[in-house]
Amino acid sequence: MKTALPGGVSSSELGGIVLDNTMAQLAGSWKESTYATNFIDKNYLQDGNTGKGEKSARFVPDLPQAGRYEVQFAYVPRPNRARNVPVTVQAANAARTVLIDQTEPPTIDDLFVSLGTFEFAAGTNGAVVVSNQGTEGFVTIDAVRFVPAGMEMTKMQTGQKARAKKSGTAMTDRSIHQLLDDLQELRAKEPPPVPMAMAAQDGTICNCRINLRGDPEKPGPEVPRGVLSVLEKTVPPPASLSTEASGRLELANWIASNQNPLTARVAVNRIWHYLFGGRLVESVDNFGALGERPTHPELLDYLALRFMEQGWSFKKIVRALMLSSTYQMSSDLDPMAYAKDPENKLMWRMNRRRLDAEAIRDAVLAVSGQLDLTMGGSLSPTNDAPFGAAAMASNAQVAGTRRSLYLPVIRNDTPDLFQADPYLVTGKRHTTTAPTQALFMMNSPFMLAQSRQWAGALLATAAANDAQRVASTYTQAFGRPAGAEATERALQFIAEYQAALENQEPEKEKRRLMAWQSFCHALLASTEFRFIN
């Protein structure tokens, strides 16, 4: 007895190599649908007419042998479908994109349209990628079929077609379209999707064995689940674990317990480090016996206690520190204080700090007028695996203008500006000075584009003269006015730069823009722009 399928067509009854939508590698949020009477297996996919350019499906066949194959694509047609759905066939020696009009019914068995015949290598070297890039209307995906060249495909049997039509009941086309319109209106009123995140899930509850010298092939004795035994004398351990608990929840509660001062001390020390540039405990990632001793142990304990009393709120402790007189001190040098405390451990002045890479990027975008201050969300195009080259190429890490906080960190595709090791969690970044840093500020496409954008905005303003424009650049970049000498030097530089371009660029306005771009670029690459005094 055959299994009844919602769409009336079983992929097992079709010739060739059929990949249903359940076998596709999806990027973005696709919706499963069964609102049709003739589709393959249990459902098909549709993009909801949203997220254009963010959704794709990749079909990768496992071909038994190399040769020529006709590639066919199955979809569910409707009048509200997109007319230009891009379907890209990636074959052995070429790639071709075909635009499919999904308002028209498929021409092969009312299921498939032909994308052409292509040469493929054996195995999983080819692919078919369906996207909703540049489409208007709903995009649907049902299946992809690979037919060896020369193979005669028989038509679906009349009885099978009859079953497919029968499953649609006695509804007329008009009533079906009316239901689809009603469904679309209901979906427009539905609440936004619930935010999702990666999380751990308990598996089989058991104790682990030690891997001797880290070698998984040399298991040692079994270790009961619990906390670090080295801390048991200083921090009360949690209650014993039941045989039905993995210990994750108990460990989390123990880490964030008011009876565990270590966590609060580490947290407030890191907050102090990011705000002041100096540390209450210099070894930010090491509070053990081999770490540094606190310079202000009473202050560290006071902040840790206040942090816990205020509900472990980072926002509240940051606010308290930033409103303190210590945070608001100048970084000017006091020779007498410097002679007594050259490392500023007693905080007699504010430390002069270099901006992190993320802050430099945000500052450059802010000065050029391009920073997008939109709150929340992510620039990652998908949370679905696999996060392949196609998805990485379309992400907005470099091209986007959102704050760096929202940029996705793709471990094997980090932008040039962020070359920190994404595999490690560290509380204190290494401060280095390397030639590549200066070369990036001088030559990177990002810096060139933003300096040009800034220069164009300056020239578009209704300033009375160039001296006022120079004053505006110093205010925006450094937060201070430009002195008379600095203004004179800037105007001289711009004039000489324009004169030097006369033999290369005949248009005066272009020479003027290039000169101001070079001046703006010099300010962005300056030491003063990259440091906080």
Secondary structure, DSSP 8 states (H G I E B T S, - for coil): -----TTEE-GGGSSSEEEEGGGSEEES--EEE--SSSEETT-EEE-TT-STTT-EEEE---BSS-EEEEEEEE----TTB-S-EEEEEE-SS-EEEEEE-TTS--SBTTTEEEEEEEEE-SBS--EEEEE-TT--SB-EE-EEEEEETT-------HHHHHHHHHTTTT--HHHHHHHHHHHHHHHHHS-------------S---EEEEGGG-TTSEEEEE-S-S-GGGTTTS-------TT--SHHHHHHHHT-TT-HHHHHHHHHHHHHHHHSS-SSS-TT--STTS---SSHHHHHHHHHHHHHTTS-HHHHHHHHHTSTTTT------HHHHHH-TT-TT-SS---EE--HHHHHHHHHHHHT--B---S----S-SSS---HHHHHT--TTT--B-GGG----TTS--TT--S-TT---SS------HHHHHHHHH-HHHHHHHHHHHHHHHHS--SSHHHHHHHHHHHHHSS---HHHHHHHHHHHHHHHHHTTTT---HHHHHHHHHHHHHHHHHTSHHHHEE-
